[in-house]
Amino acid sequence: MAVAQNTVIIDDVEYKPGEQLPQLGSIHRVFKDGGKRHYEGLAKDSDKLPLYVANNSSCFMTDTGEYYKFDESKKLWYKPDKIEQSKVTPIEVYGVLNGKIQQVSEDVEGIATPLLYKGSVSNISQLPLSPKIGWMYNISEKSIYGEAGMNVAWTGEIWDALGPAIDMAPYLREDSEIITSLKTKTENLESANYTDRGTLADTDAFLINDGTGMKKSILSKLSDFVLNKIADKVFEKLQTNNKTILGAINELNSNTMKHVSANSDITPLIDSAKRFNRKLISFDAYDIPDFFPSSSNWWMGFIALNNSGTYGTMIAFSFSDNVIYKCCWNGSTDKNDWVKIS
């Protein structure tokens, strides 16, 4: 950039010796409105627009018709896409409209081969001899390209048949034949007087859509599907280790305490109770006939175990003699350990 040799004033800005001078190129001020400056110039010098100007200063590029405005808060020149104030100049209106036209032109140029409808001809002999790519015509009569009403477009080499125009009127009118037919079929389905099937059978059929179309199946397959789904379903609220219905039933069945006969030894009965985490168990003369104080068959007893199952207290009742006995179990007990308490 050039440096001032003497004090100079450019664009109403004073530069002292040694200060850098702005390089505005073709940009020059046309008029000044208060603090706002209004410039003209060539588009190639748009990057030389000064940044010391006031907000809403403007510049019109005389070679391209581009129009710029200045945003003082951002220190940025930009091209507005709309009229931003009530009082505008003809140049500003022209600049904004010219920017819109340029944008539309760029969008159209970005289309590789846009179709351009040029009108209708009666037959193919009326098609132009030197068409441009994308020109499209409607042929009223039947031709080598198809039935009457066919649309064709020029590809650069041949006329390409695009298809005929479609009359949408029959589809849009509520009283059209198509809509009326659909309504009639729907009403027939809703009002049909179907008889009661009664008890269902495994071979009864029904329709189902599997995503590829309607298919037929029978109720036995549906019931198998539902049962398998229920069997595999996990129920988190079940208080068993296995959270499926069948698994929970099997688990509960396996935890059921089985009957144990031990003659004179109660230890197998207690071991069975501990395996199933039972703290209070009952037994009678049929379970351990030689364990009770007498040979009467009318005995019934209970044993309460501690948490670890290492010892417990037993009570026995004789219904024939009306007596009550007790004894302690600490790993081994026989009939001689009973003590009469009533």
Backbone torsions as a table, in degrees:
resi	resn	phi	psi	omega
1	MET	NA	148.1	-180.0
2	ALA	-72.9	152.2	-179.9
3	VAL	-115.8	136.1	-179.4
4	ALA	-66.4	130.5	176.0
5	GLN	-89.3	-31.0	177.4
6	ASN	-132.6	173.1	175.9
7	THR	-68.7	122.1	-179.6
8	VAL	-131.7	158.2	176.9
9	ILE	-121.0	120.7	177.9
10	ILE	-126.0	124.3	178.9
11	ASP	56.7	40.5	179.6
12	ASP	65.0	16.5	176.8
13	VAL	-113.1	128.3	-177.9
14	GLU	-88.4	132.1	178.4
15	TYR	-120.7	126.9	-179.4
16	LYS	-90.3	164.1	-179.6
17	PRO	-55.3	133.9	179.8
18	GLY	95.1	-17.4	179.9
19	GLU	-82.4	147.9	-179.8
20	GLN	-74.4	138.8	-179.4
21	LEU	-96.5	143.4	178.9
22	PRO	-69.9	144.3	177.0
23	GLN	-107.0	94.8	-174.0
24	LEU	-88.6	-12.2	-178.4
25	GLY	60.0	-126.1	-179.1
26	SER	-83.0	-5.2	-177.8
27	ILE	-71.7	125.7	177.8
28	HIS	-143.0	148.3	-177.6
29	ARG	-78.4	133.2	178.0
30	VAL	-92.5	-45.3	176.1
31	PHE	-158.1	168.3	-178.3
32	LYS	-128.3	132.1	-178.8
33	ASP	-120.7	92.6	-174.3
34	GLY	65.6	-123.3	177.6
35	GLY	-85.7	-11.5	-177.3
36	LYS	-85.0	136.8	176.7
37	ARG	-111.9	146.6	-179.9
38	HIS	-127.0	122.9	-172.5
39	TYR	-115.7	165.2	167.1
40	GLU	-134.2	159.0	179.6
41	GLY	174.9	-168.2	179.3
42	LEU	-101.8	148.9	-174.6
43	ALA	-60.7	-29.9	-179.0
44	LYS	-64.0	-18.4	-178.5
45	ASP	-104.6	19.3	-177.7
46	SER	-62.9	-26.8	179.7
47	ASP	-78.9	-2.0	180.0
48	LYS	-101.7	4.4	179.0
49	LEU	-60.4	136.0	-175.5
50	PRO	-73.2	152.0	-178.5
51	LEU	-105.2	5.7	-178.3
52	TYR	-94.0	5.5	-173.9
53	VAL	-83.5	168.8	-179.0
54	ALA	-83.3	163.8	179.2
55	ASN	-58.2	142.4	179.7
56	ASN	71.0	14.3	168.1
57	SER	-64.3	159.2	-173.3
58	SER	-140.3	165.1	175.6
59	CYS	-149.2	133.5	179.1
60	PHE	-111.6	123.8	179.1
61	MET	-87.7	112.2	-171.3
62	THR	-70.8	-21.1	-177.4
63	ASP	-88.1	-26.5	-177.3
64	THR	-117.2	-12.7	-177.0
65	GLY	79.4	6.2	178.7
66	GLU	-70.9	146.4	-176.4
67	TYR	-127.5	127.8	-177.8
68	TYR	-117.3	147.9	172.3
69	LYS	-129.3	158.8	-174.2
70	PHE	-109.8	129.4	174.6
71	ASP	-102.2	105.6	-174.6
72	GLU	-65.6	-34.0	-177.8
73	SER	-66.5	-30.7	-179.0
74	LYS	-102.7	-5.7	-175.9
75	LYS	52.5	53.6	-171.0
76	LEU	-142.7	132.5	170.7
77	TRP	-90.1	135.9	-178.6
78	TYR	-143.5	162.3	177.9
79	LYS	-98.9	110.3	-179.1
80	PRO	-68.2	144.7	177.4
81	ASP	-106.4	8.8	176.6
82	LYS	-156.5	161.8	177.1
83	ILE	-74.5	123.6	-169.9
84	GLU	-103.9	-3.2	179.5
85	GLN	-148.6	163.7	-175.4
86	SER	-73.6	-37.7	-179.5
87	LYS	-96.0	108.0	-178.4
88	VAL	-128.0	157.1	178.4
89	THR	-94.5	158.1	176.1
90	PRO	-57.2	-34.6	179.9
91	ILE	-63.8	-40.8	-179.9
92	GLU	-65.0	-42.8	178.1
93	VAL	-60.9	-45.9	179.4
94	TYR	-61.0	-43.3	-178.0
95	GLY	-62.5	-43.4	-179.9
96	VAL	-66.0	-45.0	179.5
97	LEU	-64.9	-38.8	178.3
98	ASN	-63.4	-37.3	177.0
99	GLY	-63.8	-39.0	178.1
100	LYS	-63.4	-43.6	-178.9
101	ILE	-63.1	-42.9	179.6
102	GLN	-62.5	-39.6	179.7
103	GLN	-64.3	-43.4	178.1
104	VAL	-63.2	-41.1	179.5
105	SER	-61.9	-42.2	178.7
106	GLU	-64.6	-38.8	178.7
107	ASP	-64.6	-41.7	-179.7
108	VAL	-67.0	-41.3	-180.0
109	GLU	-65.4	-25.3	179.6
110	GLY	-74.1	-14.3	176.7
111	ILE	-81.6	123.9	-173.8
112	ALA	-59.3	-55.8	179.8
113	THR	-139.1	79.0	-178.6
114	PRO	-65.9	141.5	175.4
115	LEU	-83.0	134.4	179.8
116	LEU	-126.8	110.6	-178.7
117	TYR	-71.3	122.7	-176.1
118	LYS	-106.1	-9.3	177.0
119	GLY	133.0	-163.1	-176.4
120	SER	-123.1	143.4	175.8
121	VAL	-125.7	155.8	-178.4
122	SER	-74.3	-43.1	-179.0
123	ASN	-145.4	173.2	-172.9
124	ILE	-68.0	-19.2	179.1
125	SER	-67.1	-18.9	-178.6
126	GLN	-91.5	-2.2	176.4
127	LEU	-66.9	142.5	-176.8
128	PRO	-64.3	150.5	-178.3
129	LEU	-83.5	-24.2	-178.4
130	SER	-128.2	64.2	-177.8
131	PRO	-76.4	161.3	173.3
132	LYS	-97.4	156.5	179.9
133	ILE	-59.3	129.9	178.1
134	GLY	99.1	-11.0	178.2
135	TRP	-66.7	133.8	-176.4
136	MET	-126.2	138.0	178.8
137	TYR	-131.7	152.3	173.2
138	ASN	-103.7	128.2	-179.1
139	ILE	-100.6	116.6	-173.5
140	SER	-67.0	-38.2	-175.3
141	GLU	-96.5	164.0	174.6
142	LYS	-65.1	139.5	-176.5
143	SER	-147.6	-174.3	178.3
144	ILE	-64.9	-14.8	-178.9
145	TYR	-90.9	-8.1	178.8
146	GLY	142.3	-166.7	-178.8
147	GLU	-68.2	171.4	178.7
148	ALA	-59.5	139.9	-179.6
149	GLY	92.0	8.2	-179.0
150	MET	-70.4	139.4	174.2
151	ASN	-99.1	135.6	177.7
152	VAL	-128.4	151.6	178.8
153	ALA	-133.9	144.8	-178.9
154	TRP	-85.0	123.7	-177.6
155	THR	-91.3	-7.1	-172.5
156	GLY	110.2	-20.0	179.6
157	GLU	-129.6	-39.8	-176.9
158	ILE	-140.0	165.7	169.5
159	TRP	-85.8	122.8	-176.8
160	ASP	-102.9	126.9	-180.0
161	ALA	-75.0	123.4	-178.3
162	LEU	-98.1	-17.2	-176.0
163	GLY	117.1	157.7	-177.9
164	PRO	-80.2	164.7	172.7
165	ALA	-69.8	143.0	-178.1
166	ILE	-107.3	126.3	177.0
167	ASP	-82.9	111.0	-177.1
168	MET	-87.0	-5.2	-176.1
169	ALA	-55.2	-44.0	-178.8
170	PRO	-62.4	-24.3	-178.0
171	TYR	-88.4	-21.2	-173.7
172	LEU	-94.6	-25.2	-177.4
173	ARG	-79.8	131.5	-178.5
174	GLU	-64.7	-28.6	-178.3
175	ASP	-98.7	17.4	-179.6
176	SER	-69.1	162.9	-177.8
177	GLU	-61.4	-39.8	-178.0
178	ILE	-66.3	-49.0	-178.9
179	ILE	-63.7	-42.0	179.5
180	THR	-61.9	-41.1	179.6
181	SER	-63.8	-43.0	178.9
182	LEU	-64.0	-41.3	179.1
183	LYS	-62.9	-42.3	-178.9
184	THR	-62.5	-44.3	179.7
185	LYS	-63.7	-39.2	178.9
186	THR	-65.1	-45.5	179.5
187	GLU	-63.0	-37.1	178.8
188	ASN	-64.0	-39.3	178.6
189	LEU	-65.5	-41.1	-176.8
190	GLU	-72.4	-32.5	-174.6
191	SER	-99.3	0.2	-178.0
192	ALA	-60.7	137.6	-177.7
193	ASN	-90.5	80.1	-178.4
194	TYR	-77.1	142.4	176.6
195	THR	-82.8	157.0	-179.4
196	ASP	-73.6	127.3	-179.5
197	ARG	-67.7	-29.6	-176.0
198	GLY	80.1	-147.5	-179.0
199	THR	-67.1	129.5	-179.0
200	LEU	-74.0	152.4	177.5
201	ALA	-121.7	156.8	-179.3
202	ASP	-59.9	-28.0	-176.1
203	THR	-89.8	-1.2	176.9
204	ASP	-61.0	136.8	-174.8
205	ALA	-102.3	156.6	174.7
206	PHE	-149.6	164.0	-179.5
207	LEU	-101.0	145.0	179.7
208	ILE	-146.2	143.1	178.0
209	ASN	-99.5	116.6	-178.1
210	ASP	-95.4	13.4	179.7
211	GLY	98.0	-18.3	177.7
212	THR	-112.2	-1.8	-179.0
213	GLY	144.6	177.6	-179.5
214	MET	-78.6	134.2	178.3
215	LYS	-128.8	161.1	179.1
216	LYS	-106.6	141.7	175.7
217	SER	-144.8	178.1	-179.5
218	ILE	-123.5	161.2	-172.9
219	LEU	-64.5	-32.1	-179.2
220	SER	-62.2	-37.0	176.9
221	LYS	-68.2	-37.1	178.4
222	LEU	-65.0	-43.6	-179.3
223	SER	-65.4	-39.9	177.0
224	ASP	-61.3	-41.7	179.4
225	PHE	-62.1	-46.6	-179.2
226	VAL	-63.9	-44.1	-179.6
227	LEU	-63.3	-40.7	178.0
228	ASN	-64.6	-38.5	177.2
229	LYS	-63.6	-43.5	179.1
230	ILE	-65.1	-40.5	-178.6
231	ALA	-63.6	-36.3	-177.7
232	ASP	-89.1	-9.9	-177.5
233	LYS	-66.0	133.5	178.1
234	VAL	-94.4	122.3	178.9
235	PHE	-107.2	103.8	-173.8
236	GLU	-65.3	-22.3	-176.8
237	LYS	-81.2	-9.5	176.0
238	LEU	-64.5	136.2	-177.0
239	GLN	-93.7	34.1	176.5
240	THR	-116.2	164.4	177.8
241	ASN	-66.5	-41.3	176.3
242	ASN	-88.9	124.1	-172.8
243	LYS	-96.0	4.9	173.3
244	THR	-91.3	159.0	-176.7
245	ILE	-63.1	-50.7	-178.4
246	LEU	-65.3	-39.2	178.7
247	GLY	-64.0	-40.3	179.9
248	ALA	-66.9	-39.9	178.5
249	ILE	-63.4	-45.7	179.5
250	ASN	-63.0	-37.2	179.4
251	GLU	-66.6	-42.1	179.4
252	LEU	-66.5	-39.6	178.3
253	ASN	-64.0	-37.8	-179.2
254	SER	-71.9	-19.2	-179.8
255	ASN	-92.0	4.4	-179.7
256	THR	-77.8	129.6	-177.9
257	MET	-72.3	127.4	-178.8
258	LYS	-88.3	152.8	178.3
259	HIS	-67.5	134.3	-179.1
260	VAL	-124.5	122.9	174.2
261	SER	-101.9	132.3	-173.4
262	ALA	-137.5	12.5	179.9
263	ASN	56.6	-101.5	-175.1
264	SER	-105.0	-3.8	-174.9
265	ASP	-110.2	119.9	-178.8
266	ILE	-85.5	-9.7	-174.8
267	THR	-57.8	-45.6	178.7
268	PRO	-58.7	-35.5	178.2
269	LEU	-65.4	-42.0	179.7
270	ILE	-69.0	-39.6	177.7
271	ASP	-61.0	-39.0	177.6
272	SER	-65.2	-40.1	178.5
273	ALA	-63.0	-40.3	-178.8
274	LYS	-67.3	-35.9	179.4
275	ARG	-61.6	-32.2	-179.4
276	PHE	-104.0	16.8	173.8
277	ASN	57.0	41.5	176.5
278	ARG	-94.7	130.5	-179.2
279	LYS	-100.1	-20.0	179.5
280	LEU	-133.0	120.2	-178.3
281	ILE	-130.7	156.4	178.7
282	SER	-117.9	157.3	177.4
283	PHE	-152.9	162.8	179.0
284	ASP	-140.9	-176.0	-174.4
285	ALA	-65.8	-20.3	178.0
286	TYR	-76.7	-28.8	177.6
287	ASP	-74.5	-49.9	-176.0
288	ILE	-132.7	75.2	-171.6
289	PRO	-61.7	-31.1	-176.3
290	ASP	-96.9	11.1	-176.1
291	PHE	-96.0	-21.1	-173.7
292	PHE	-82.6	162.7	-175.5
293	PRO	-60.0	-27.7	-179.7
294	SER	-135.0	175.3	-175.6
295	SER	-87.1	6.7	179.9
296	SER	-64.5	144.0	178.0
297	ASN	-88.3	3.5	-176.3
298	TRP	-101.7	44.6	177.9
299	TRP	-104.7	145.3	170.7
300	MET	-143.6	140.6	-178.5
301	GLY	-137.9	166.4	177.1
302	PHE	-135.6	147.6	173.3
303	ILE	-132.6	131.4	177.0
304	ALA	-107.7	118.3	-177.1
305	LEU	-96.4	153.3	172.1
306	ASN	-76.1	176.7	-174.0
307	ASN	-59.6	-38.0	-177.8
308	SER	-85.6	-11.1	179.5
309	GLY	74.3	23.6	-178.2
310	THR	-91.1	-21.5	175.9
311	TYR	-154.8	166.8	-179.6
312	GLY	-168.1	176.3	179.7
313	THR	-117.2	134.3	-178.4
314	MET	-116.4	142.0	174.7
315	ILE	-124.4	134.4	178.4
316	ALA	-126.8	141.1	-179.5
317	PHE	-120.4	134.8	173.5
318	SER	-108.9	113.1	-178.5
319	PHE	-75.8	-23.3	179.8
320	SER	-82.1	-35.8	-178.7
321	ASP	-100.1	-7.9	-178.6
322	ASN	55.9	49.1	178.0
323	VAL	-127.7	158.9	179.0
324	ILE	-127.2	133.3	177.9
325	TYR	-122.4	158.0	172.8
326	LYS	-139.1	160.1	171.4
327	CYS	-164.7	165.7	-179.8
328	CYS	-105.8	146.4	176.5
329	TRP	-117.3	124.8	179.5
330	ASN	-132.2	34.9	-179.9
331	GLY	121.4	-30.1	176.5
332	SER	-155.1	141.0	-179.4
333	THR	-154.1	143.0	172.9
334	ASP	-130.1	-178.3	-173.0
335	LYS	-65.7	-19.1	-179.1
336	ASN	-78.6	-9.0	-179.2
337	ASP	-87.5	-5.7	-179.2
338	TRP	-69.5	142.1	177.0
339	VAL	-125.3	126.6	-179.8
340	LYS	-74.3	131.1	179.6
341	ILE	-119.9	-5.9	178.5
342	SER	-164.8	NA	NA
